[in-house]
Each structure stands twice: as structure tokens, then as C-alpha cells.
Amino acid sequence: MSISALVGLAVGGLALAAAFWQGYLLRRQVAHAEALSRAHLYRGIAQVFIDLDVFMVDHADLRPYFFESRAVPDDSEQRSRVMAAAEMIADIAESCTAVERVLGEVAASWDRYFQHLFTNSPTLQSYWLEFGELYPPRVWRSFGVPQQ
């Protein structure tokens, strides 16, 4: 075997090793980017819950309709306000279920929160009777409601 063939074989071997190393680094980079994307997505959903908490603090008069089993108000203006808040909560539940495939098990933990709200909120139950059909089946399960 000639020297040039040996040099070519060595260069080819180094190129192959470099390609494997680049593949390894690329896989690590993709895994890291995926982890960052999941963390960013989780942070976005967490921010929505923080915003809901702030909303409930800013509108403390609405809180009993979702956490203390207060009945749906008869006053049309107040009823509109609490039903709008119920819609906001239903939309948050839908957002959480939409990211479930990406976030995995942590997303399912939000179901307990939504089930708690649904159990303790005649307002949310009333909203759901009126508009629940507009939501996908997974949101129904999030609230612990059998789909009709």
C-alpha cells in the first residue's frame, strides 16, 4: 500500500470521526434546545396562571364565584362579568390541554386544579352547560365532566 493511500485512509478515518463527533454534538444541541423550548412553554403557561391569580386579586368580588361555591348572580351586569371570567378559565384549561403532548405529565397535573374549580363553581358549571360543546373532549376531561 502506498504512502498516499495510507494518508488518504487516515484522513478519511479522521473525517469519519469528526462526522460522528459533530453528530453527537448536534444531538446534544437539539436535546438542549428541546429542553429549553419545553421550559419556555411551561413558563408561558405558568404565567397564565399567575395572570389569573392577579386577575382574581384585582377583581376580588369575582373570586367567591369560582372558589367558594357562590351561585351565579341574578344581576345581568355581574352575571356577564362572572361568565366572562368563567370563559377565561375554560380557555386556560383548553390551552393547558393543547400543550399536554409537549409537556407530558406536568400538564396533566393541572387537571386537579380545573376539577377543583369546576366542583366549587356553579358559575363555571353554568358556563359549561351553555358553551361546553365548543371545547374539545380533552377539556371536558380536564374539568372532570363526562362528555355528552
Accessible surface in RSA format (square Angstrom, percent):
REM  Atomic radii and reference values for relative SASA: ProtOr
REM  Chains: A
REM  Algorithm: Lee & Richards
REM  Probe-radius: 1.40
REM  Slices: 20
REM RES _ NUM      All-atoms   Total-Side   Main-Chain    Non-polar    All polar
REM                ABS   REL    ABS   REL    ABS   REL    ABS   REL    ABS   REL
RES MET A   1   178.00  92.2  92.39  61.1  85.61 203.8 104.11  88.5  73.89  97.9
RES SER A   2    64.33  54.4  49.75  66.4  14.57  33.6  51.47 109.6  12.86  18.0
RES ILE A   3   133.62  76.0 131.30  97.8   2.31   5.6 131.30  94.6   2.31   6.3
RES SER A   4    86.56  73.1  72.29  96.5  14.27  32.9  53.17 113.2  33.40  46.8
RES ALA A   5    45.24  41.6  29.65  45.7  15.59  35.5  40.82  57.5   4.42  11.7
RES LEU A   6    88.16  49.1  84.10  60.2   4.06  10.2  84.42  59.3   3.74  10.1
RES VAL A   7    81.97  53.9  80.05  72.5   1.92   4.6  81.94  71.2   0.04   0.1
RES GLY A   8    41.66  51.4   0.00   N/A  41.66  51.4  32.53  89.3   9.13  20.5
RES LEU A   9   118.61  66.1 110.47  79.0   8.14  20.5 114.92  80.7   3.68   9.9
RES ALA A  10    57.44  52.8  45.00  69.4  12.44  28.3  55.79  78.6   1.65   4.4
RES VAL A  11    88.32  58.1  87.69  79.4   0.63   1.5  87.85  76.3   0.47   1.3
RES GLY A  12    37.81  46.6   0.00   N/A  37.81  46.6  32.02  87.9   5.79  13.0
RES GLY A  13    39.60  48.8   0.00   N/A  39.60  48.8  32.49  89.1   7.11  15.9
RES LEU A  14   129.43  72.1 124.92  89.4   4.50  11.3 125.41  88.1   4.02  10.8
RES ALA A  15    59.86  55.0  47.14  72.7  12.72  28.9  55.04  77.5   4.81  12.7
RES LEU A  16   104.84  58.4 100.83  72.1   4.01  10.1 104.22  73.2   0.62   1.7
RES ALA A  17    57.69  53.0  46.87  72.3  10.82  24.6  52.97  74.6   4.71  12.5
RES ALA A  18    52.39  48.2  44.90  69.3   7.49  17.0  51.73  72.9   0.66   1.7
RES ALA A  19    56.48  51.9  45.91  70.8  10.57  24.0  48.26  68.0   8.22  21.8
RES PHE A  20   142.49  71.3 134.41  83.3   8.08  21.0 136.99  83.1   5.50  15.7
RES TRP A  21   146.56  58.8 143.19  69.3   3.37   7.9 129.71  69.2  16.86  27.3
RES GLN A  22   122.32  68.4 118.35  86.5   3.97   9.5  33.94  72.2  88.38  67.0
RES GLY A  23    29.88  36.8   0.00   N/A  29.88  36.8  28.04  76.9   1.84   4.1
RES TYR A  24    87.43  40.8  86.75  49.4   0.68   1.8  54.87  41.2  32.56  40.1
RES LEU A  25    72.78  40.5  69.20  49.5   3.58   9.0  69.43  48.8   3.34   9.0
RES LEU A  26   106.75  59.5 104.52  74.8   2.23   5.6 106.28  74.6   0.47   1.3
RES ARG A  27   166.13  69.8 159.36  81.2   6.77  16.1  72.44  99.0  93.70  56.8
RES ARG A  28   141.25  59.3 133.56  68.1   7.69  18.3  34.78  47.5 106.47  64.5
RES GLN A  29   121.07  67.7 114.21  83.5   6.85  16.3  38.98  83.0  82.08  62.3
RES VAL A  30    86.83  57.1  84.28  76.3   2.56   6.2  86.16  74.9   0.67   1.8
RES ALA A  31    60.79  55.9  51.09  78.8   9.70  22.1  55.55  78.2   5.24  13.9
RES HIS A  32   113.70  62.1 108.14  75.2   5.57  14.2  76.18  78.5  37.53  43.7
RES ALA A  33    51.78  47.6  47.94  74.0   3.84   8.7  50.84  71.6   0.94   2.5
RES GLU A  34    87.44  50.2  81.33  61.5   6.12  14.6  32.09  62.1  55.35  45.2
RES ALA A  35    58.40  53.7  48.87  75.4   9.53  21.7  53.58  75.5   4.82  12.8
RES LEU A  36   102.95  57.3  99.58  71.2   3.38   8.5 100.23  70.4   2.72   7.3
RES SER A  37    71.17  60.1  60.95  81.3  10.22  23.5  35.67  76.0  35.50  49.7
RES ARG A  38   100.40  42.2  99.85  50.9   0.55   1.3  24.62  33.6  75.78  45.9
RES ALA A  39    59.90  55.1  46.65  72.0  13.25  30.1  55.58  78.3   4.32  11.4
RES HIS A  40   143.73  78.6 137.86  95.8   5.87  15.0  92.80  95.6  50.94  59.3
RES LEU A  41    52.56  29.3  49.86  35.7   2.70   6.8  52.55  36.9   0.01   0.0
RES TYR A  42    90.01  42.0  90.01  51.2   0.00   0.0  52.83  39.7  37.19  45.8
RES ARG A  43   128.23  53.8 127.67  65.1   0.56   1.3  61.00  83.4  67.23  40.7
RES GLY A  44    36.39  44.9   0.00   N/A  36.39  44.9  33.00  90.6   3.38   7.6
RES ILE A  45    13.15   7.5  12.98   9.7   0.17   0.4  12.98   9.4   0.17   0.5
RES ALA A  46    25.57  23.5  21.40  33.0   4.17   9.5  24.98  35.2   0.59   1.6
RES GLN A  47    64.01  35.8  64.01  46.8   0.00   0.0  33.76  71.9  30.25  22.9
RES VAL A  48    50.94  33.5  49.98  45.3   0.96   2.3  50.44  43.8   0.50   1.4
RES PHE A  49    30.65  15.3  30.52  18.9   0.13   0.3  30.52  18.5   0.13   0.4
RES ILE A  50    78.64  44.7  78.64  58.6   0.00   0.0  78.64  56.6   0.00   0.0
RES ASP A  51    75.72  53.0  70.03  69.7   5.69  13.5  27.65  65.1  48.08  47.9
RES LEU A  52     3.61   2.0   0.65   0.5   2.96   7.4   3.02   2.1   0.59   1.6
RES ASP A  53    78.90  55.3  76.61  76.3   2.29   5.4  25.03  58.9  53.87  53.7
RES VAL A  54    78.79  51.8  77.09  69.8   1.70   4.1  78.76  68.4   0.03   0.1
RES PHE A  55    54.46  27.2  50.69  31.4   3.77   9.8  54.35  33.0   0.11   0.3
RES MET A  56     3.44   1.8   2.79   1.8   0.65   1.5   2.89   2.5   0.55   0.7
RES VAL A  57   115.15  75.8  99.20  89.8  15.95  38.4 103.93  90.3  11.21  30.4
RES ASP A  58   100.22  70.2  67.71  67.4  32.51  76.9  19.90  46.8  80.32  80.1
RES HIS A  59    63.16  34.5  61.33  42.6   1.83   4.7  41.57  42.8  21.58  25.1
RES ALA A  60    64.81  59.6  55.28  85.3   9.53  21.7  55.46  78.1   9.34  24.8
RES ASP A  61    67.40  47.2  54.71  54.5  12.68  30.0  47.80 112.5  19.60  19.5
RES LEU A  62     2.89   1.6   2.89   2.1   0.00   0.0   2.89   2.0   0.00   0.0
RES ARG A  63   100.49  42.2 100.49  51.2   0.00   0.0  26.90  36.8  73.59  44.6
RES PRO A  64    16.27  11.9  16.27  14.8   0.00   0.0  16.27  13.4   0.00   0.0
RES TYR A  65    14.59   6.8  14.59   8.3   0.00   0.0   0.64   0.5  13.96  17.2
RES PHE A  66     0.00   0.0   0.00   0.0   0.00   0.0   0.00   0.0   0.00   0.0
RES PHE A  67    44.13  22.1  27.19  16.8  16.94  44.1  27.19  16.5  16.94  48.5
RES GLU A  68   113.29  65.0  86.11  65.1  27.18  64.7  39.28  76.0  74.02  60.4
RES SER A  69    61.50  52.0  45.64  60.9  15.86  36.5  30.30  64.5  31.19  43.7
RES ARG A  70   114.51  48.1 107.61  54.9   6.89  16.4  35.47  48.5  79.04  47.9
RES ALA A  71    68.46  62.9  61.61  95.1   6.85  15.6  61.64  86.8   6.82  18.1
RES VAL A  72    36.91  24.3  22.52  20.4  14.39  34.7  22.52  19.6  14.39  39.0
RES PRO A  73    18.99  13.8   7.68   7.0  11.31  41.1  16.99  14.0   1.99  12.4
RES ASP A  74   145.91 102.2 115.99 115.4  29.92  70.7  40.93  96.3 104.97 104.7
RES ASP A  75    87.66  61.4  75.65  75.3  12.01  28.4  38.19  89.9  49.47  49.3
RES SER A  76    86.49  73.1  80.01 106.8   6.48  14.9  48.15 102.5  38.33  53.7
RES GLU A  77   127.99  73.5 121.56  92.0   6.43  15.3  44.57  86.2  83.42  68.1
RES GLN A  78    33.59  18.8  33.00  24.1   0.58   1.4  16.79  35.7  16.80  12.7
RES ARG A  79    86.90  36.5  86.90  44.3   0.00   0.0  26.30  35.9  60.60  36.7
RES SER A  80    72.20  61.0  61.12  81.6  11.08  25.5  36.17  77.0  36.03  50.5
RES ARG A  81    81.18  34.1  73.76  37.6   7.42  17.7  40.65  55.6  40.52  24.6
RES VAL A  82     0.00   0.0   0.00   0.0   0.00   0.0   0.00   0.0   0.00   0.0
RES MET A  83    18.95   9.8  16.96  11.2   1.99   4.7  17.73  15.1   1.22   1.6
RES ALA A  84    59.65  54.8  48.78  75.3  10.87  24.7  52.55  74.0   7.10  18.8
RES ALA A  85     2.59   2.4   0.13   0.2   2.47   5.6   1.90   2.7   0.69   1.8
RES ALA A  86     0.00   0.0   0.00   0.0   0.00   0.0   0.00   0.0   0.00   0.0
RES GLU A  87    80.59  46.3  80.59  61.0   0.00   0.0   7.94  15.4  72.65  59.3
RES MET A  88    61.57  31.9  56.36  37.3   5.21  12.4  27.54  23.4  34.03  45.1
RES ILE A  89     0.35   0.2   0.35   0.3   0.00   0.0   0.35   0.3   0.00   0.0
RES ALA A  90     0.00   0.0   0.00   0.0   0.00   0.0   0.00   0.0   0.00   0.0
RES ASP A  91    60.66  42.5  58.84  58.6   1.82   4.3  25.87  60.9  34.79  34.7
RES ILE A  92    14.96   8.5  13.78  10.3   1.19   2.9  14.87  10.7   0.10   0.3
RES ALA A  93     0.00   0.0   0.00   0.0   0.00   0.0   0.00   0.0   0.00   0.0
RES GLU A  94    61.39  35.2  61.27  46.4   0.13   0.3  15.90  30.8  45.49  37.1
RES SER A  95    50.76  42.9  44.33  59.2   6.44  14.8  18.54  39.5  32.22  45.1
RES CYS A  96     3.20   2.4   2.60   2.9   0.60   1.4   2.62   6.6   0.58   0.6
RES THR A  97    17.17  12.2   5.87   5.9  11.30  26.9   3.93   5.3  13.24  20.0
RES ALA A  98    79.77  73.3  42.80  66.0  36.97  84.1  54.87  77.3  24.90  66.0
RES VAL A  99    22.69  14.9  21.77  19.7   0.92   2.2  22.69  19.7   0.00   0.0
RES GLU A 100    38.24  22.0  36.99  28.0   1.25   3.0  17.10  33.1  21.14  17.3
RES ARG A 101   230.61  96.8 198.26 101.1  32.35  77.0  84.48 115.5 146.13  88.6
RES VAL A 102    70.56  46.4  65.93  59.7   4.63  11.2  69.87  60.7   0.69   1.9
RES LEU A 103    18.79  10.5   5.03   3.6  13.76  34.6   5.52   3.9  13.26  35.7
RES GLY A 104    33.69  41.5   0.00   N/A  33.69  41.5  32.98  90.5   0.71   1.6
RES GLU A 105   148.56  85.3 136.26 103.1  12.30  29.3  68.04 131.6  80.52  65.7
RES VAL A 106    60.05  39.5  51.58  46.7   8.47  20.4  57.44  49.9   2.62   7.1
RES ALA A 107     3.00   2.8   0.33   0.5   2.67   6.1   0.33   0.5   2.67   7.1
RES ALA A 108    34.58  31.8  29.56  45.6   5.02  11.4  29.74  41.9   4.84  12.8
RES SER A 109    40.29  34.0  31.10  41.5   9.19  21.2  23.24  49.5  17.05  23.9
RES TRP A 110    27.75  11.1  27.60  13.4   0.15   0.3  14.16   7.5  13.59  22.0
RES ASP A 111    22.87  16.0  22.87  22.8   0.00   0.0   6.81  16.0  16.07  16.0
RES ARG A 112   167.46  70.3 160.54  81.8   6.92  16.5  73.46 100.4  94.00  57.0
RES TYR A 113    63.61  29.7  57.23  32.6   6.38  16.6  59.49  44.7   4.12   5.1
RES PHE A 114     0.35   0.2   0.35   0.2   0.00   0.0   0.35   0.2   0.00   0.0
RES GLN A 115    64.64  36.1  64.00  46.8   0.64   1.5  16.62  35.4  48.02  36.4
RES HIS A 116    93.82  51.3  87.02  60.5   6.80  17.4  60.83  62.7  32.99  38.4
RES LEU A 117     0.00   0.0   0.00   0.0   0.00   0.0   0.00   0.0   0.00   0.0
RES PHE A 118    32.04  16.0  32.04  19.8   0.00   0.0  32.04  19.4   0.00   0.0
RES THR A 119   100.01  71.1  80.91  82.0  19.10  45.5  60.71  81.6  39.29  59.4
RES ASN A 120    34.35  23.7  34.32  33.2   0.03   0.1   1.03   2.5  33.32  32.2
RES SER A 121     0.00   0.0   0.00   0.0   0.00   0.0   0.00   0.0   0.00   0.0
RES PRO A 122    42.01  30.6  38.75  35.3   3.26  11.8  39.47  32.6   2.54  15.8
RES THR A 123     0.00   0.0   0.00   0.0   0.00   0.0   0.00   0.0   0.00   0.0
RES LEU A 124     0.00   0.0   0.00   0.0   0.00   0.0   0.00   0.0   0.00   0.0
RES GLN A 125    60.91  34.1  60.34  44.1   0.56   1.3  14.72  31.3  46.19  35.0
RES SER A 126    27.99  23.7  23.15  30.9   4.84  11.1  12.51  26.6  15.48  21.7
RES TYR A 127    10.09   4.7  10.09   5.7   0.00   0.0   4.78   3.6   5.31   6.5
RES TRP A 128     7.70   3.1   5.26   2.5   2.44   5.7   5.26   2.8   2.44   4.0
RES LEU A 129   147.86  82.3 114.93  82.2  32.93  82.8 117.92  82.8  29.94  80.6
RES GLU A 130    95.88  55.0  73.08  55.3  22.80  54.3  35.64  68.9  60.24  49.2
RES PHE A 131    70.27  35.2  70.27  43.5   0.00   0.0  70.27  42.6   0.00   0.0
RES GLY A 132     0.60   0.7   0.00   N/A   0.60   0.7   0.18   0.5   0.42   0.9
RES GLU A 133   144.50  83.0 112.72  85.3  31.78  75.7  36.85  71.3 107.65  87.9
RES LEU A 134   127.50  71.0  95.02  68.0  32.47  81.6 100.04  70.3  27.46  73.9
RES TYR A 135    18.14   8.5  11.84   6.7   6.30  16.4   8.67   6.5   9.47  11.7
RES PRO A 136    57.07  41.6  49.26  44.9   7.80  28.4  56.46  46.6   0.60   3.8
RES PRO A 137    66.48  48.5  66.13  60.3   0.35   1.3  66.14  54.6   0.35   2.2
RES ARG A 138    44.25  18.6  43.08  22.0   1.17   2.8  29.48  40.3  14.77   8.9
RES VAL A 139     0.00   0.0   0.00   0.0   0.00   0.0   0.00   0.0   0.00   0.0
RES TRP A 140    16.09   6.5  16.09   7.8   0.00   0.0  15.82   8.4   0.27   0.4
RES ARG A 141   140.38  58.9 132.02  67.3   8.36  19.9  68.58  93.7  71.79  43.5
RES SER A 142     0.39   0.3   0.39   0.5   0.00   0.0   0.00   0.0   0.39   0.6
RES PHE A 143     4.29   2.1   0.00   0.0   4.29  11.2   0.00   0.0   4.29  12.3
RES GLY A 144    49.53  61.1   0.00   N/A  49.53  61.1  21.15  58.0  28.39  63.6
RES VAL A 145    23.81  15.7  19.48  17.6   4.33  10.4  21.33  18.5   2.48   6.7
RES PRO A 146   111.41  81.2  97.68  89.0  13.73  49.9 109.34  90.3   2.07  12.8
RES GLN A 147    99.56  55.7  66.83  48.8  32.72  77.9  22.56  48.0  77.00  58.4
RES GLN A 148   177.57  99.3 112.59  82.3  64.98 154.7  72.85 155.1 104.73  79.4
END  Absolute sums over single chains surface
CHAIN  1 A     9549.3       8200.5       1348.9       6083.7       3465.6
END  Absolute sums over all chains
TOTAL          9549.3       8200.5       1348.9       6083.7       3465.6
